[in-house]
Amino acid sequence: MYTIRDGTLTLPVDESIYSRDCLLRTAYWFTDRCYIFITREAAGTFHVTLKAKPATLEHPAPEPLEAVAGEFCNALLDFELRERIETRTGRVRELIVAKAFSASGLLDDAPPGEVRDPVAKQPLVLLGAVAAE
Amino acid sequence: MTAELLLTADVYTLAAAKQAAAEFRHLCRVDVQSAGDDTRVTITELSASRAAVVDEFLNYVLALSAEELLN
């Protein structure tokens, strides 16, 4: 599944299962926990190399790379699943939100208050307008 | 220490590599060149005590590339 060599752990990521964007999202989230380098020697597979960051006062004990790799794989799966659900249900969600705003009439009315109103007070004004309806 | 790396265009962008090279100029000297679609970087550390500078540079390019490609 993965290989460990010279203090680095390399794991293959199959592009037919995980998209490039999901891999990027996952890697982005893990850059604060370890060093990451991604290569693509052949079409269809990315290779992700993880390297532990040195100990700091904040994190005196470096995390075991195997544990980080396990969490990386779980996060990759999580992002991939989210993306697939978004692809399947995104339009329905947009329709529900549009319908909700449409039914409330919120989009038909002019925004309450004035442009010069302080930003902090605007949510209260908005809530008052909704409650009055 | 000098490190030469090929950054795949599927993940890393040339713009991100150039930006990171500019921002890391006080830590290392980075030569950024196009290699077909990919990007070749040659990193020369300015101080031997900064062993992690290559790793930090790669993490930074990855983060910049992700922001560019996912937005």
N, CA and C atoms of all chains as a GROMACS GRO file, in nm:
protein
  612
    1MET      N    1   0.083  -0.120   0.000
    1MET     CA    2   0.000   0.000   0.000
    1MET      C    3   0.087   0.126   0.000
    2TYR      N    4   0.183   0.130   0.092
    2TYR     CA    5   0.275   0.245   0.091
    2TYR      C    6   0.417   0.196   0.120
    3THR      N    7   0.514   0.282   0.088
    3THR     CA    8   0.652   0.244   0.113
    3THR      C    9   0.717   0.351   0.200
    4ILE      N   10   0.803   0.306   0.289
    4ILE     CA   11   0.876   0.399   0.376
    4ILE      C   12   1.024   0.387   0.344
    5ARG      N   13   1.087   0.502   0.316
    5ARG     CA   14   1.230   0.501   0.284
    5ARG      C   15   1.291   0.635   0.323
    6ASP      N   16   1.402   0.630   0.390
    6ASP     CA   17   1.478   0.750   0.429
    6ASP      C   18   1.391   0.855   0.498
    7GLY      N   19   1.307   0.809   0.587
    7GLY     CA   20   1.225   0.903   0.663
    7GLY      C   21   1.109   0.962   0.586
    8THR      N   22   1.079   0.907   0.470
    8THR     CA   23   0.962   0.954   0.395
    8THR      C   24   0.869   0.837   0.368
    9LEU      N   25   0.744   0.869   0.355
    9LEU     CA   26   0.644   0.766   0.324
    9LEU      C   27   0.579   0.802   0.190
   10THR      N   28   0.577   0.709   0.098
   10THR     CA   29   0.517   0.735  -0.033
   10THR      C   30   0.398   0.645  -0.054
   11LEU      N   31   0.287   0.706  -0.092
   11LEU     CA   32   0.168   0.625  -0.119
   11LEU      C   33   0.113   0.659  -0.258
   12PRO      N   34   0.071   0.556  -0.330
   12PRO     CA   35   0.014   0.579  -0.463
   12PRO      C   36  -0.133   0.619  -0.452
   13VAL      N   37  -0.174   0.708  -0.540
   13VAL     CA   38  -0.316   0.750  -0.544
   13VAL      C   39  -0.369   0.724  -0.684
   14ASP      N   40  -0.466   0.636  -0.692
   14ASP     CA   41  -0.522   0.594  -0.821
   14ASP      C   42  -0.618   0.702  -0.872
   15GLU      N   43  -0.586   0.755  -0.990
   15GLU     CA   44  -0.668   0.864  -1.046
   15GLU      C   45  -0.806   0.817  -1.090
   16SER      N   46  -0.822   0.687  -1.110
   16SER     CA   47  -0.954   0.639  -1.151
   16SER      C   48  -1.050   0.640  -1.033
   17ILE      N   49  -0.996   0.651  -0.912
   17ILE     CA   50  -1.081   0.655  -0.792
   17ILE      C   51  -1.086   0.796  -0.735
   18TYR      N   52  -0.972   0.860  -0.727
   18TYR     CA   53  -0.963   0.993  -0.666
   18TYR      C   54  -0.925   1.097  -0.771
   19SER      N   55  -0.997   1.206  -0.775
   19SER     CA   56  -0.968   1.310  -0.875
   19SER      C   57  -0.847   1.394  -0.832
   20ARG      N   58  -0.792   1.464  -0.930
   20ARG     CA   59  -0.679   1.552  -0.902
   20ARG      C   60  -0.720   1.661  -0.802
   21ASP      N   61  -0.841   1.714  -0.818
   21ASP     CA   62  -0.886   1.821  -0.729
   21ASP      C   63  -0.898   1.772  -0.584
   22CYS      N   64  -0.949   1.651  -0.566
   22CYS     CA   65  -0.961   1.596  -0.431
   22CYS      C   66  -0.823   1.576  -0.368
   23LEU      N   67  -0.731   1.530  -0.450
   23LEU     CA   68  -0.594   1.512  -0.400
   23LEU      C   69  -0.535   1.647  -0.358
   24LEU      N   70  -0.558   1.749  -0.440
   24LEU     CA   71  -0.506   1.882  -0.408
   24LEU      C   72  -0.568   1.935  -0.278
   25ARG      N   73  -0.700   1.918  -0.265
   25ARG     CA   74  -0.767   1.965  -0.143
   25ARG      C   75  -0.710   1.894  -0.019
   26THR      N   76  -0.696   1.765  -0.029
   26THR     CA   77  -0.644   1.687   0.084
   26THR      C   78  -0.501   1.730   0.118
   27ALA      N   79  -0.419   1.740   0.016
   27ALA     CA   80  -0.279   1.777   0.038
   27ALA      C   81  -0.271   1.916   0.101
   28TYR      N   82  -0.356   2.006   0.053
   28TYR     CA   83  -0.358   2.143   0.105
   28TYR      C   84  -0.384   2.141   0.256
   29TRP      N   85  -0.481   2.057   0.299
   29TRP     CA   86  -0.516   2.050   0.441
   29TRP      C   87  -0.403   1.992   0.525
   30PHE      N   88  -0.321   1.906   0.464
   30PHE     CA   89  -0.217   1.838   0.541
   30PHE      C   90  -0.082   1.909   0.538
   31THR      N   91  -0.072   2.021   0.467
   31THR     CA   92   0.058   2.088   0.460
   31THR      C   93   0.102   2.144   0.595
   32ASP      N   94   0.009   2.161   0.688
   32ASP     CA   95   0.051   2.210   0.820
   32ASP      C   96   0.101   2.097   0.910
   33ARG      N   97   0.077   1.972   0.870
   33ARG     CA   98   0.116   1.858   0.954
   33ARG      C   99   0.242   1.787   0.905
   34CYS      N  100   0.266   1.792   0.774
   34CYS     CA  101   0.384   1.724   0.721
   34CYS      C  102   0.424   1.791   0.589
   35TYR      N  103   0.542   1.755   0.541
   35TYR     CA  104   0.587   1.803   0.411
   35TYR      C  105   0.532   1.708   0.304
   36ILE      N  106   0.483   1.766   0.197
   36ILE     CA  107   0.419   1.684   0.093
   36ILE      C  108   0.478   1.718  -0.043
   37PHE      N  109   0.509   1.614  -0.118
   37PHE     CA  110   0.555   1.632  -0.255
   37PHE      C  111   0.479   1.531  -0.342
   38ILE      N  112   0.421   1.580  -0.450
   38ILE     CA  113   0.339   1.494  -0.535
   38ILE      C  114   0.405   1.480  -0.672
   39THR      N  115   0.420   1.356  -0.716
   39THR     CA  116   0.475   1.330  -0.849
   39THR      C  117   0.376   1.247  -0.929
   40ARG      N  118   0.398   1.249  -1.059
   40ARG     CA  119   0.311   1.168  -1.147
   40ARG      C  120   0.400   1.110  -1.256
   41GLU      N  121   0.461   0.997  -1.223
   41GLU     CA  122   0.556   0.938  -1.318
   41GLU      C  123   0.485   0.876  -1.438
   42ALA      N  124   0.364   0.826  -1.415
   42ALA     CA  125   0.288   0.765  -1.526
   42ALA      C  126   0.143   0.808  -1.516
   43ALA      N  127   0.076   0.809  -1.631
   43ALA     CA  128  -0.065   0.847  -1.632
   43ALA      C  129  -0.146   0.750  -1.547
   44GLY      N  130  -0.238   0.803  -1.470
   44GLY     CA  131  -0.328   0.716  -1.392
   44GLY      C  132  -0.292   0.705  -1.245
   45THR      N  133  -0.172   0.744  -1.208
   45THR     CA  134  -0.133   0.732  -1.066
   45THR      C  135  -0.048   0.852  -1.022
   46PHE      N  136  -0.090   0.912  -0.912
   46PHE     CA  137  -0.007   1.012  -0.845
   46PHE      C  138   0.069   0.941  -0.733
   47HIS      N  139   0.188   0.989  -0.702
   47HIS     CA  140   0.260   0.939  -0.586
   47HIS      C  141   0.277   1.054  -0.488
   48VAL      N  142   0.225   1.034  -0.368
   48VAL     CA  143   0.231   1.138  -0.265
   48VAL      C  144   0.339   1.099  -0.165
   49THR      N  145   0.438   1.184  -0.150
   49THR     CA  146   0.546   1.158  -0.054
   49THR      C  147   0.527   1.247   0.069
   50LEU      N  148   0.516   1.184   0.183
   50LEU     CA  149   0.498   1.255   0.309
   50LEU      C  150   0.628   1.249   0.390
   51LYS      N  151   0.661   1.361   0.452
   51LYS     CA  152   0.782   1.367   0.537
   51LYS      C  153   0.744   1.441   0.665
   52ALA      N  154   0.784   1.386   0.776
   52ALA     CA  155   0.746   1.447   0.905
   52ALA      C  156   0.815   1.582   0.922
   53LYS      N  157   0.743   1.674   0.983
   53LYS     CA  158   0.804   1.803   1.016
   53LYS      C  159   0.885   1.786   1.145
   54PRO      N  160   0.990   1.866   1.161
   54PRO     CA  161   1.068   1.854   1.285
   54PRO      C  162   0.986   1.896   1.407
   55ALA      N  163   1.026   1.844   1.521
   55ALA     CA  164   0.955   1.878   1.644
   55ALA      C  165   0.966   2.027   1.675
   56THR      N  166   0.860   2.081   1.729
   56THR     CA  167   0.860   2.221   1.771
   56THR      C  168   0.808   2.227   1.915
   57LEU      N  169   0.812   2.345   1.973
   57LEU     CA  170   0.759   2.359   2.108
   57LEU      C  171   0.609   2.330   2.109
   58GLU      N  172   0.543   2.367   2.000
   58GLU     CA  173   0.399   2.343   1.990
   58GLU      C  174   0.369   2.195   1.974
   59HIS      N  175   0.453   2.127   1.892
   59HIS     CA  176   0.436   1.983   1.869
   59HIS      C  177   0.569   1.912   1.898
   60PRO      N  178   0.598   1.889   2.028
   60PRO     CA  179   0.728   1.833   2.065
   60PRO      C  180   0.750   1.690   2.016
   61ALA      N  181   0.643   1.614   1.995
   61ALA     CA  182   0.658   1.477   1.945
   61ALA      C  183   0.602   1.469   1.804
   62PRO      N  184   0.689   1.448   1.705
   62PRO     CA  185   0.639   1.438   1.568
   62PRO      C  186   0.542   1.321   1.553
   63GLU      N  187   0.441   1.341   1.469
   63GLU     CA  188   0.343   1.235   1.448
   63GLU      C  189   0.405   1.122   1.366
   64PRO      N  190   0.372   0.996   1.399
   64PRO     CA  191   0.421   0.885   1.316
   64PRO      C  192   0.366   0.899   1.174
   65LEU      N  193   0.453   0.879   1.076
   65LEU     CA  194   0.411   0.898   0.936
   65LEU      C  195   0.298   0.803   0.896
   66GLU      N  196   0.302   0.680   0.952
   66GLU     CA  197   0.197   0.584   0.918
   66GLU      C  198   0.060   0.637   0.960
   67ALA      N  199   0.056   0.700   1.077
   67ALA     CA  200  -0.070   0.754   1.126
   67ALA      C  201  -0.117   0.870   1.038
   68VAL      N  202  -0.022   0.957   1.001
   68VAL     CA  203  -0.057   1.070   0.914
   68VAL      C  204  -0.106   1.018   0.779
   69ALA      N  205  -0.038   0.914   0.727
   69ALA     CA  206  -0.079   0.858   0.596
   69ALA      C  207  -0.219   0.800   0.604
   70GLY      N  208  -0.249   0.733   0.714
   70GLY     CA  209  -0.383   0.677   0.732
   70GLY      C  210  -0.489   0.786   0.731
   71GLU      N  211  -0.462   0.893   0.803
   71GLU     CA  212  -0.557   1.004   0.807
   71GLU      C  213  -0.566   1.073   0.671
   72PHE      N  214  -0.453   1.079   0.601
   72PHE     CA  215  -0.451   1.138   0.467
   72PHE      C  216  -0.545   1.059   0.374
   73CYS      N  217  -0.534   0.928   0.380
   73CYS     CA  218  -0.620   0.842   0.295
   73CYS      C  219  -0.767   0.861   0.331
   74ASN      N  220  -0.797   0.868   0.460
   74ASN     CA  221  -0.936   0.889   0.501
   74ASN      C  222  -0.987   1.024   0.452
   75ALA      N  223  -0.903   1.126   0.463
   75ALA     CA  224  -0.944   1.260   0.418
   75ALA      C  225  -0.965   1.262   0.267
   76LEU      N  226  -0.879   1.190   0.196
   76LEU     CA  227  -0.892   1.181   0.050
   76LEU      C  228  -1.026   1.121   0.013
   77LEU      N  229  -1.062   1.014   0.082
   77LEU     CA  230  -1.190   0.948   0.059
   77LEU      C  231  -1.305   1.043   0.091
   78ASP      N  232  -1.290   1.114   0.200
   78ASP     CA  233  -1.394   1.209   0.243
   78ASP      C  234  -1.417   1.318   0.137
   79PHE      N  235  -1.307   1.376   0.088
   79PHE     CA  236  -1.320   1.483  -0.014
   79PHE      C  237  -1.379   1.427  -0.143
   80GLU      N  238  -1.339   1.306  -0.180
   80GLU     CA  239  -1.390   1.246  -0.303
   80GLU      C  240  -1.540   1.222  -0.292
   81LEU      N  241  -1.581   1.170  -0.177
   81LEU     CA  242  -1.724   1.144  -0.156
   81LEU      C  243  -1.804   1.274  -0.159
   82ARG      N  244  -1.750   1.376  -0.094
   82ARG     CA  245  -1.819   1.506  -0.094
   82ARG      C  246  -1.835   1.559  -0.237
   83GLU      N  247  -1.730   1.542  -0.316
   83GLU     CA  248  -1.736   1.593  -0.454
   83GLU      C  249  -1.842   1.518  -0.535
   84ARG      N  250  -1.849   1.386  -0.515
   84ARG     CA  251  -1.948   1.307  -0.591
   84ARG      C  252  -2.089   1.342  -0.547
   85ILE      N  253  -2.108   1.362  -0.416
   85ILE     CA  254  -2.242   1.399  -0.367
   85ILE      C  255  -2.279   1.537  -0.421
   86GLU      N  256  -2.182   1.628  -0.423
   86GLU     CA  257  -2.206   1.762  -0.475
   86GLU      C  258  -2.247   1.755  -0.623
   87THR      N  259  -2.179   1.668  -0.698
   87THR     CA  260  -2.211   1.653  -0.840
   87THR      C  261  -2.354   1.602  -0.859
   88ARG      N  262  -2.394   1.509  -0.773
   88ARG     CA  263  -2.526   1.449  -0.788
   88ARG      C  264  -2.638   1.537  -0.734
   89THR      N  265  -2.611   1.607  -0.625
   89THR     CA  266  -2.721   1.676  -0.557
   89THR      C  267  -2.707   1.829  -0.558
   90GLY      N  268  -2.601   1.879  -0.617
   90GLY     CA  269  -2.577   2.023  -0.614
   90GLY      C  270  -2.691   2.105  -0.674
   91ARG      N  271  -2.744   2.058  -0.787
   91ARG     CA  272  -2.852   2.132  -0.854
   91ARG      C  273  -2.979   2.131  -0.769
   92VAL      N  274  -3.007   2.018  -0.706
   92VAL     CA  275  -3.126   2.009  -0.620
   92VAL      C  276  -3.113   2.106  -0.503
   93ARG      N  277  -2.993   2.110  -0.444
   93ARG     CA  278  -2.971   2.200  -0.331
   93ARG      C  279  -2.989   2.347  -0.374
   94GLU      N  280  -2.935   2.380  -0.490
   94GLU     CA  281  -2.951   2.517  -0.540
   94GLU      C  282  -3.098   2.551  -0.560
   95LEU      N  283  -3.174   2.455  -0.613
   95LEU     CA  284  -3.317   2.478  -0.635
   95LEU      C  285  -3.391   2.498  -0.503
   96ILE      N  286  -3.355   2.418  -0.402
   96ILE     CA  287  -3.421   2.430  -0.270
   96ILE      C  288  -3.391   2.567  -0.210
   97VAL      N  289  -3.267   2.609  -0.219
   97VAL     CA  290  -3.229   2.740  -0.164
   97VAL      C  291  -3.300   2.852  -0.240
   98ALA      N  292  -3.302   2.840  -0.374
   98ALA     CA  293  -3.367   2.942  -0.455
   98ALA      C  294  -3.516   2.950  -0.422
   99LYS      N  295  -3.577   2.832  -0.403
   99LYS     CA  296  -3.720   2.827  -0.370
   99LYS      C  297  -3.745   2.890  -0.233
  100ALA      N  298  -3.657   2.862  -0.138
  100ALA     CA  299  -3.674   2.916  -0.003
  100ALA      C  300  -3.665   3.068  -0.006
  101PHE      N  301  -3.570   3.123  -0.078
  101PHE     CA  302  -3.557   3.269  -0.086
  101PHE      C  303  -3.674   3.328  -0.163
  102SER      N  304  -3.716   3.257  -0.266
  102SER     CA  305  -3.826   3.306  -0.348
  102SER      C  306  -3.955   3.311  -0.266
  103ALA      N  307  -3.982   3.206  -0.186
  103ALA     CA  308  -4.104   3.200  -0.106
  103ALA      C  309  -4.105   3.306   0.003
  104SER      N  310  -3.988   3.339   0.056
  104SER     CA  311  -3.982   3.438   0.164
  104SER      C  312  -4.002   3.578   0.111
  105GLY      N  313  -3.988   3.597  -0.020
  105GLY     CA  314  -4.002   3.731  -0.078
  105GLY      C  315  -3.883   3.819  -0.049
  106LEU      N  316  -3.782   3.760   0.010
  106LEU     CA  317  -3.664   3.837   0.050
  106LEU      C  318  -3.596   3.903  -0.070
  107LEU      N  319  -3.599   3.833  -0.183
  107LEU     CA  320  -3.528   3.884  -0.299
  107LEU      C  321  -3.609   3.989  -0.374
  108ASP      N  322  -3.742   3.995  -0.346
  108ASP     CA  323  -3.826   4.091  -0.418
  108ASP      C  324  -3.817   4.231  -0.356
  109ASP      N  325  -3.795   4.234  -0.225
  109ASP     CA  326  -3.795   4.363  -0.155
  109ASP      C  327  -3.658   4.430  -0.163
  110ALA      N  328  -3.662   4.562  -0.152
  110ALA     CA  329  -3.536   4.635  -0.142
  110ALA      C  330  -3.472   4.601  -0.008
  111PRO      N  331  -3.340   4.596  -0.002
  111PRO     CA  332  -3.276   4.564   0.126
  111PRO      C  333  -3.312   4.669   0.232
  112PRO      N  334  -3.337   4.627   0.356
  112PRO     CA  335  -3.371   4.723   0.461
  112PRO      C  336  -3.252   4.809   0.498
  113GLY      N  337  -3.282   4.925   0.557
  113GLY     CA  338  -3.175   5.013   0.602
  113GLY      C  339  -3.116   5.095   0.488
  114GLU      N  340  -3.008   5.160   0.520
  114GLU     CA  341  -2.940   5.242   0.421
  114GLU      C  342  -2.798   5.191   0.400
  115VAL      N  343  -2.739   5.238   0.294
  115VAL     CA  344  -2.603   5.196   0.263
  115VAL      C  345  -2.507   5.237   0.374
  116ARG      N  346  -2.537   5.353   0.437
  116ARG     CA  347  -2.445   5.405   0.538
  116ARG      C  348  -2.462   5.338   0.675
  117ASP      N  349  -2.558   5.248   0.689
  117ASP     CA  350  -2.577   5.181   0.819
  117ASP      C  351  -2.452   5.103   0.857
  118PRO      N  352  -2.418   5.106   0.987
  118PRO     CA  353  -2.303   5.025   1.028
  118PRO      C  354  -2.329   4.877   0.999
  119VAL      N  355  -2.227   4.809   0.959
  119VAL     CA  356  -2.242   4.668   0.921
  119VAL      C  357  -2.294   4.584   1.037
  120ALA      N  358  -2.245   4.612   1.158
  120ALA     CA  359  -2.282   4.530   1.273
  120ALA      C  360  -2.432   4.536   1.302
  121LYS      N  361  -2.500   4.646   1.264
  121LYS     CA  362  -2.641   4.658   1.295
  121LYS      C  363  -2.729   4.597   1.188
  122GLN      N  364  -2.675   4.572   1.072
  122GLN     CA  365  -2.758   4.527   0.961
  122GLN      C  366  -2.828   4.393   0.985
  123PRO      N  367  -2.762   4.293   1.048
  123PRO     CA  368  -2.834   4.167   1.072
  123PRO      C  369  -2.958   4.187   1.158
  124LEU      N  370  -2.952   4.278   1.257
  124LEU     CA  371  -3.068   4.303   1.343
  124LEU      C  372  -3.180   4.367   1.262
  125VAL      N  373  -3.144   4.461   1.176
  125VAL     CA  374  -3.244   4.527   1.091
  125VAL      C  375  -3.311   4.424   1.002
  126LEU      N  376  -3.230   4.338   0.947
  126LEU     CA  377  -3.280   4.234   0.856
  126LEU      C  378  -3.374   4.138   0.930
  127LEU      N  379  -3.335   4.100   1.051
  127LEU     CA  380  -3.420   4.009   1.129
  127LEU      C  381  -3.552   4.076   1.164
  128GLY      N  382  -3.546   4.205   1.196
  128GLY     CA  383  -3.667   4.279   1.229
  128GLY      C  384  -3.762   4.283   1.111
  129ALA      N  385  -3.708   4.303   0.993
  129ALA     CA  386  -3.790   4.310   0.872
  129ALA      C  387  -3.857   4.176   0.845
  130VAL      N  388  -3.786   4.068   0.866
  130VAL     CA  389  -3.841   3.934   0.843
  130VAL      C  390  -3.950   3.905   0.946
  131ALA      N  391  -3.925   3.942   1.073
  131ALA     CA  392  -4.021   3.915   1.180
  131ALA      C  393  -4.151   3.993   1.158
  132ALA      N  394  -4.142   4.112   1.099
  132ALA     CA  395  -4.259   4.194   1.078
  132ALA      C  396  -4.352   4.138   0.971
  133GLU      N  397  -4.300   4.050   0.886
  133GLU     CA  398  -4.380   3.999   0.773
  133GLU      C  399  -4.483   3.896   0.815
  134MET      N  400   2.378   2.296  -0.027
  134MET     CA  401   2.307   2.183  -0.085
  134MET      C  402   2.216   2.231  -0.197
  135THR      N  403   2.216   2.158  -0.307
  135THR     CA  404   2.131   2.193  -0.421
  135THR      C  405   2.036   2.077  -0.451
  136ALA      N  406   1.912   2.111  -0.474
  136ALA     CA  407   1.812   2.009  -0.508
  136ALA      C  408   1.747   2.046  -0.640
  137GLU      N  409   1.735   1.948  -0.728
  137GLU     CA  410   1.669   1.972  -0.856
  137GLU      C  411   1.545   1.885  -0.861
  138LEU      N  412   1.431   1.949  -0.887
  138LEU     CA  413   1.304   1.876  -0.883
  138LEU      C  414   1.219   1.909  -1.004
  139LEU      N  415   1.145   1.810  -1.049
  139LEU     CA  416   1.050   1.831  -1.158
  139LEU      C  417   0.910   1.834  -1.098
  140LEU      N  418   0.842   1.945  -1.116
  140LEU     CA  419   0.707   1.960  -1.060
  140LEU      C  420   0.605   1.932  -1.170
  141THR      N  421   0.522   1.833  -1.148
  141THR     CA  422   0.426   1.795  -1.251
  141THR      C  423   0.319   1.904  -1.270
  142ALA      N  424   0.287   1.929  -1.397
  142ALA     CA  425   0.190   2.034  -1.429
  142ALA      C  426   0.049   1.998  -1.383
  143ASP      N  427   0.026   1.870  -1.353
  143ASP     CA  428  -0.106   1.829  -1.305
  143ASP      C  429  -0.134   1.883  -1.165
  144VAL      N  430  -0.029   1.915  -1.092
  144VAL     CA  431  -0.046   1.958  -0.953
  144VAL      C  432   0.013   2.098  -0.929
  145TYR      N  433   0.130   2.124  -0.985
  145TYR     CA  434   0.201   2.248  -0.956
  145TYR      C  435   0.195   2.342  -1.077
  146THR      N  436   0.172   2.470  -1.052
  146THR     CA  437   0.168   2.566  -1.162
  146THR      C  438   0.299   2.644  -1.168
  147LEU      N  439   0.329   2.690  -1.287
  147LEU     CA  440   0.452   2.768  -1.305
  147LEU      C  441   0.444   2.899  -1.226
  148ALA      N  442   0.326   2.960  -1.227
  148ALA     CA  443   0.308   3.086  -1.154
  148ALA      C  444   0.333   3.068  -1.005
  149ALA      N  445   0.284   2.956  -0.951
  149ALA     CA  446   0.303   2.930  -0.807
  149ALA      C  447   0.451   2.912  -0.776
  150ALA      N  448   0.521   2.840  -0.863
  150ALA     CA  449   0.665   2.818  -0.842
  150ALA      C  450   0.741   2.950  -0.846
  151LYS      N  451   0.703   3.036  -0.941
  151LYS     CA  452   0.772   3.166  -0.952
  151LYS      C  453   0.744   3.253  -0.830
  152GLN      N  454   0.617   3.251  -0.786
  152GLN     CA  455   0.582   3.333  -0.668
  152GLN      C  456   0.656   3.283  -0.544
  153ALA      N  457   0.658   3.150  -0.527
  153ALA     CA  458   0.727   3.094  -0.411
  153ALA      C  459   0.877   3.125  -0.416
  154ALA      N  460   0.934   3.116  -0.536
  154ALA     CA  461   1.077   3.146  -0.551
  154ALA      C  462   1.107   3.290  -0.510
  155ALA      N  463   1.018   3.380  -0.548
  155ALA     CA  464   1.038   3.521  -0.512
  155ALA      C  465   1.027   3.541  -0.361
  156GLU      N  466   0.930   3.471  -0.300
  156GLU     CA  467   0.908   3.491  -0.157
  156GLU      C  468   1.012   3.419  -0.071
  157PHE      N  469   1.080   3.318  -0.128
  157PHE     CA  470   1.183   3.244  -0.053
  157PHE      C  471   1.324   3.295  -0.086
  158ARG      N  472   1.334   3.409  -0.153
  158ARG     CA  473   1.465   3.452  -0.201
  158ARG      C  474   1.565   3.479  -0.089
  159HIS      N  475   1.515   3.511   0.032
  159HIS     CA  476   1.607   3.535   0.143
  159HIS      C  477   1.652   3.404   0.209
  160LEU      N  478   1.588   3.291   0.172
  160LEU     CA  479   1.624   3.161   0.231
  160LEU      C  480   1.702   3.072   0.134
  161CYS      N  481   1.670   3.086   0.006
  161CYS     CA  482   1.736   2.999  -0.091
  161CYS      C  483   1.730   3.065  -0.229
  162ARG      N  484   1.818   3.017  -0.316
  162ARG     CA  485   1.815   3.065  -0.454
  162ARG      C  486   1.742   2.960  -0.537
  163VAL      N  487   1.638   3.002  -0.604
  163VAL     CA  488   1.558   2.906  -0.680
  163VAL      C  489   1.557   2.946  -0.826
  164ASP      N  490   1.595   2.851  -0.910
  164ASP     CA  491   1.588   2.872  -1.054
  164ASP      C  492   1.465   2.798  -1.105
  165VAL      N  493   1.374   2.870  -1.168
  165VAL     CA  494   1.249   2.811  -1.215
  165VAL      C  495   1.249   2.811  -1.368
  166GLN      N  496   1.228   2.693  -1.426
  166GLN     CA  497   1.226   2.683  -1.572
  166GLN      C  498   1.113   2.593  -1.617
  167SER      N  499   1.056   2.626  -1.732
  167SER     CA  500   0.956   2.537  -1.791
  167SER      C  501   1.027   2.416  -1.849
  168ALA      N  502   0.964   2.300  -1.829
  168ALA     CA  503   1.018   2.177  -1.888
  168ALA      C  504   0.900   2.108  -1.957
  169GLY      N  505   0.870   2.153  -2.077
  169GLY     CA  506   0.747   2.108  -2.144
  169GLY      C  507   0.629   2.168  -2.069
  170ASP      N  508   0.535   2.083  -2.031
  170ASP     CA  509   0.422   2.131  -1.950
  170ASP      C  510   0.462   2.146  -1.804
  171ASP      N  511   0.562   2.073  -1.762
  171ASP     CA  512   0.602   2.071  -1.621
  171ASP      C  513   0.695   2.189  -1.588
  172THR      N  514   0.734   2.195  -1.462
  172THR     CA  515   0.823   2.302  -1.416
  172THR      C  516   0.944   2.239  -1.347
  173ARG      N  517   1.062   2.283  -1.386
  173ARG     CA  518   1.183   2.232  -1.321
  173ARG      C  519   1.237   2.340  -1.228
  174VAL      N  520   1.258   2.303  -1.102
  174VAL     CA  521   1.313   2.399  -1.006
  174VAL      C  522   1.446   2.347  -0.953
  175THR      N  523   1.541   2.438  -0.943
  175THR     CA  524   1.670   2.406  -0.883
  175THR      C  525   1.685   2.496  -0.761
  176ILE      N  526   1.694   2.432  -0.646
  176ILE     CA  527   1.695   2.507  -0.520
  176ILE      C  528   1.833   2.496  -0.456
  177THR      N  529   1.894   2.610  -0.433
  177THR     CA  530   2.023   2.612  -0.365
  177THR      C  531   2.005   2.684  -0.232
  178GLU      N  532   2.029   2.609  -0.126
  178GLU     CA  533   2.010   2.668   0.007
  178GLU      C  534   2.122   2.766   0.037
  179LEU      N  535   2.084   2.877   0.095
  179LEU     CA  536   2.184   2.980   0.127
  179LEU      C  537   2.254   2.950   0.259
  180SER      N  538   2.188   2.871   0.345
  180SER     CA  539   2.248   2.840   0.474
  180SER      C  540   2.230   2.691   0.502
  181ALA      N  541   2.339   2.625   0.541
  181ALA     CA  542   2.332   2.480   0.566
  181ALA      C  543   2.244   2.447   0.685
  182SER      N  544   2.223   2.545   0.774
  182SER     CA  545   2.144   2.519   0.894
  182SER      C  546   1.994   2.508   0.862
  183ARG      N  547   1.956   2.551   0.743
  183ARG     CA  548   1.814   2.547   0.709
  183ARG      C  549   1.786   2.423   0.623
  184ALA      N  550   1.793   2.309   0.687
  184ALA     CA  551   1.777   2.183   0.613
  184ALA      C  552   1.638   2.165   0.556
  185ALA      N  553   1.539   2.227   0.620
  185ALA     CA  554   1.401   2.204   0.578
  185ALA      C  555   1.354   2.303   0.473
  186VAL      N  556   1.443   2.386   0.422
  186VAL     CA  557   1.398   2.493   0.333
  186VAL      C  558   1.340   2.438   0.203
  187VAL      N  559   1.397   2.328   0.152
  187VAL     CA  560   1.343   2.268   0.028
  187VAL      C  561   1.202   2.214   0.054
  188ASP      N  562   1.186   2.145   0.166
  188ASP     CA  563   1.054   2.090   0.200
  188ASP      C  564   0.951   2.202   0.220
  189GLU      N  565   0.994   2.308   0.289
  189GLU     CA  566   0.904   2.421   0.311
  189GLU      C  567   0.868   2.486   0.178
  190PHE      N  568   0.966   2.498   0.090
  190PHE     CA  569   0.941   2.558  -0.042
  190PHE      C  570   0.838   2.475  -0.118
  191LEU      N  571   0.855   2.342  -0.117
  191LEU     CA  572   0.762   2.255  -0.191
  191LEU      C  573   0.621   2.261  -0.132
  192ASN      N  574   0.613   2.266  -0.001
  192ASN     CA  575   0.481   2.280   0.062
  192ASN      C  576   0.415   2.411   0.020
  193TYR      N  577   0.494   2.516   0.013
  193TYR     CA  578   0.440   2.647  -0.021
  193TYR      C  579   0.393   2.650  -0.167
  194VAL      N  580   0.472   2.592  -0.256
  194VAL     CA  581   0.430   2.586  -0.398
  194VAL      C  582   0.302   2.504  -0.411
  195LEU      N  583   0.295   2.395  -0.335
  195LEU     CA  584   0.175   2.311  -0.340
  195LEU      C  585   0.052   2.389  -0.294
  196ALA      N  586   0.066   2.463  -0.185
  196ALA     CA  587  -0.047   2.541  -0.134
  196ALA      C  588  -0.089   2.649  -0.234
  197LEU      N  589   0.009   2.719  -0.291
  197LEU     CA  590  -0.024   2.823  -0.390
  197LEU      C  591  -0.090   2.762  -0.513
  198SER      N  592  -0.040   2.647  -0.557
  198SER     CA  593  -0.096   2.581  -0.675
  198SER      C  594  -0.240   2.536  -0.647
  199ALA      N  595  -0.262   2.481  -0.528
  199ALA     CA  596  -0.397   2.437  -0.492
  199ALA      C  597  -0.493   2.555  -0.493
  200GLU      N  598  -0.450   2.666  -0.436
  200GLU     CA  599  -0.537   2.785  -0.435
  200GLU      C  600  -0.568   2.831  -0.577
  201GLU      N  601  -0.466   2.826  -0.663
  201GLU     CA  602  -0.485   2.871  -0.802
  201GLU      C  603  -0.573   2.774  -0.881
  202LEU      N  604  -0.550   2.645  -0.867
  202LEU     CA  605  -0.621   2.547  -0.948
  202LEU      C  606  -0.763   2.519  -0.898
  203LEU      N  607  -0.786   2.537  -0.770
  203LEU     CA  608  -0.918   2.505  -0.716
  203LEU      C  609  -1.011   2.624  -0.712
  204ASN      N  610  -0.960   2.742  -0.736
  204ASN     CA  611  -1.047   2.861  -0.734
  204ASN      C  612  -1.095   2.898  -0.874
   0.00000   0.00000   0.00000
